[in-house]
């Protein structure tokens, strides 16, 4: 079960903060794959639509973007002629075979009970020579870099426990390259990026919205309301710093001739 439900009141703002923190790195990798005019693209878990919109502009009027989500409420307003929005569950719903030049997902696989099935379906949806690019977190370390941040650790660790208890794999991002090689993709690469985050920033807004959306289950772990509110307050302090989880990006190309 995905704990960051799009129906939550924090969801729209949370997805916007997520885009502000991570889109630049994602776009750098997409450009490195050669994404350009006329490409057909698939995005699994389109979320707030920021990457969908960027892809739409990049592929132009002769290209096509299929963006999917189990809850498409924030994608319905994209309204671009070369974008199709589809309510879709990657584990149960079919995709067209051998159709896309690029298939992409960010922070999706780590929440799925069967990420390998999702990868198989994304690979099958690629044209021969098409690129698969996936991004997922590795959040197994404390994320703390110096003494003042120790005071945030209880809430932070409680949130990670809540996410893991919902079925997410906190280490999946580190395994992406291996999973792509196991599917006989070519030119596999695997790179992680970490940010030193500060209070009163987009990363702090994202952290605040994560905490607020999961307030009830975090408090159910034993974090007190006073501790929770104090940690939210610290996120407004520009001298407050913490290390982000690692967002791993992996990519590979489907061979022109293969047995997939």
Secondary structure, 3 states (H helix, E strand, C coil): CCCCCCCCCCHHHHHHHHHHHHHHHHHHHHHHCCCCCCCEEEEECCCCCHHHHHHHHHHCCCCEEEEEECCCCCCCCCCCCCEEEEECCCCCCCCCCCCEEEEEEECCHHHCCCHHHHHHHHHHHEEEEEEEEEEEEECCCCCCCCHHHHHHHHHHHHHHHHHHHCCCCCCHHHHHHHHHHCCCCEEEEEEEECCEEECCCHHHHHHHHHHHHCHHHHHHCCCCHHHHHHHHHHCCCCCCEEECCEEEEEEEECCCCCCC
